[in-house]
Amino acid sequence: MTARILGLEVGFARVAVTPEKPVFLAGLSRNRVSRGVHDDLYVRAVVLCDNGRTVALVGVDSIGLMYDYLKRVEGKLLKRGVALLVGSSHDHSSPDVIGLWGPSSEETGVDDEYLDYLLESMLEAVEEALSEVSRVTLEVGYSRLPPGVAKNTRDPGFIDFDAPYMVFRRGSEVLGLLVNFGLHPEVLWSDNRLVTADFVHYMLGSIEAELGGVAIFLNGALGGMVTPNVESHTYEEAERIGTTIASSIIGAVRNARVEYEAFGQLKLARKKIALPVVNEKLIQAVERGVIRRRVLEPSSVETEVNLLEIGPFVQLVTLPGEPLPKVGFKAKSLMNKRYRFLVGLGNDEIGYIIDLEDWNPQNYEESMSLGPLTAGILLSAIAELASASH
């Protein structure tokens, strides 16, 4: 069962952001220096336009890009009337752009030259997509994560298996596809020294080969820890996970029946938020310059949530970090349209977003979170935006 939305103009672009020299790889152990490239990393952009608004949705093969960096990019785009919504894949074999995976706990792992290159490439991708804009038909539907590809190691069985997608067509030609679900790209493990997009490389490559166009992945409620269900941390397993998910999405697209149709307009609501930081380890990392982020007084960081509506059927919400599935389900329950997209690491990476009733300081995820109040504040902000959208 799908919906068709008419009246939008859309453009796609894909720009490689593979590092050209050794970098510290993010996400697992410190001092993991790359020794080569297995597959390219990309920024993938789709620009959506109606008569009054332009929004760029961008997926990037990255561990997570922080708010201040992305606002630097959006500042340039806003001069052209383009709002920016970015979802990092949370790739665990990509360059460290946060700082935590350098040579030691006292030294940042960020390569400033690469970070600048990545941000400029993001701008390039959006500008290229703008130059390719044409009238399309948008079809929106749901796929599902197939059995055997994902597991939750913190709360076994507690996963959001929904994988909503958007397919953009010009006549019979597929210009691109966007898919959204929660899963850590960490099939490859600490012994891997090659740059790779992990299962995302195989998934998006398979979709593009079968359907055409540019495929974009926006991660979802991946925290908790929603991780690939693998027998070994190998490229063969990354390929199995990626192609299995791709087959499910391709099948859903090809078998879809359109039951609703309407003209679509874009509506974007945003809310800036100051989140309290009680995690002393993160505060100290900022003070040492390992993480380069503004911390306000008293200890808090500025971030945002976004609610994008596409026509009468679609809502897309961004959360600025890694929501656990329970937080993801709560966020989706606040939306009021049929097709609900929840983008984790949306325009920021603040760490894990954990429901207050599940907060346990002894767990790993809590050590990589701002604090126990984060989820409640973010969900309240989403509720405010959603209630105003009626």
C-alpha positions, 0 to 999 in steps of 0.5 A: 500500500503506497501513496502518490504525491504530485507536484514536486520538483526534485534533483539528485546528486552523489559526490564521493568523499573518500579520504585520499590519505590515512585517517583515524577510523571512527566508531570502535577502538582508538588509534585505528589508522586506515591502510587503504580503501575497500569502497568509496564513501559518498554524500548523497543528496536529494533536493525537494522543491515546491512553489514556496520552499526548498529542502535538501535531504542529505545522507552521508557515510560518516560516523556523525557530523556535529551541529556547528559544522552542519550549520556552517554548510546550511548558512551558505545554502540558506542564502539560496533559500535551501534548508538542510537536513542531514542524516549521517549513516554512523559508519564505523569504518569512516574517518573520525570527524568527532575526535574520540578515536584519535591516538589517545584519549588526550588527542583528537582524531579529527583531520581538519583537511578531511573535515573541510573537504567533507563539508565542501563536498556536501555543499557541492552535492546539494548545488549539483542536485539543485541544477538537476531539478525536474518535475517528478512523481513521488511514491511513498511506502513501507518495506520491512527489515527482513529476518536475520539482519538485525539484533538488539544487544541491549534489549533483545528483540526490541527493534523497529523493523519498519523501513519506509521509503520514497521513490522519485520517478520522472515518467517511467524512470527512477531518479532516486530512492530514499530509505530509512531504518535503524541499524549500526553500520558496524559489520566490520570490526576493530581489526578492519583497517580499510575505509568502507561504508559497511553494509550500506555500500552493498545495500545502496549499490544493489538498489541503484543497480536494480531500480536506477537513480541515486539511493539514499540511506537515512539511519533511524532508531539505531541505538540500544544497540541495534547492530547487524546480526552476523556470524563474523565481521567480514566483508562477505557478511556486510554484503549479505546484510546489505543485499538482503535488506536491498532485496526487501526494499526492491521487492516492496517497491516493485509490488507496491499498489498506489491507493492514495494520491494528492498534490504535495507541498513542503512544510518545515518546522524547526526548534532549537534546543539547549540540552543539559550535559551531565556526562563529565567525560564528554565535558572533559573531552571538549575542554581538552580539545578532543571534541570541538564543540561549543558548550554553553553555560551552564553545561549545555549544548545547542541542537535542534529537531526538525519536522518535515511534511511532504503533502498530506501523507508524509512526516519526517522527524530528525533527532540529533543523535542515536535514539534507542528504539523505545525513543524512536517508537515514542517519536513516531507515535507523536506524528500524525501522518500515515508515513513516518520517517525518523532520522537519527543523527539528524543535523547533529551527533550528540550520542545515545538518546535513552528513555529516562525510565531505562537510564542505567549509569552502568550501561555503555550507552549511558557513558556515551550520552549527554544525560538522562533528560535528553530524550524527554526534552527532545520528545517534548519538542517533537510533540510541540512541532507535531501538534502545530502541524494539524 
